[in-house]
Amino acid sequence: MEQTGLGKDRIEFADDGLNGLIQYYTREAGVRNLEREIGNLCRKVARQVVNSEGGKDKKAVTKVVMTGDKLPELLGPWKFRDLQIEKKNEVGRPPASLGPRWAASF
């Protein structure tokens, strides 16, 4: 945020905003893409602030609270869908094969 000139007085990330960013825009074990997406958001908010202060934009931007609803507006459509198939609980399920078993005896 500091690299874009935004301070804590200009942008704030709500919990659902961060969760949405992680769930729908990044899919990796590390945080590299998360840092990139946060940078994209900060640059777009900084552009809005500059345009509002310069008179180009009629809406005055004082502070932006980044919620889950604003993410598609700024980052576009979701890059990843939240699939229920991935969230299935497979612990305690019966095995896929319930037929007779054969084992070689030595």
Secondary structure, DSSP 8 states (H G I E B T S, - for coil): -GGGT--TTTEEE-HHHHHHHHHHH--SSSSHHHHHHHHHHHHHHHHHHHHHHHTSSSS--S-EEE-TTTHHHHH-S-SS---GGGG---TT---S--S-------
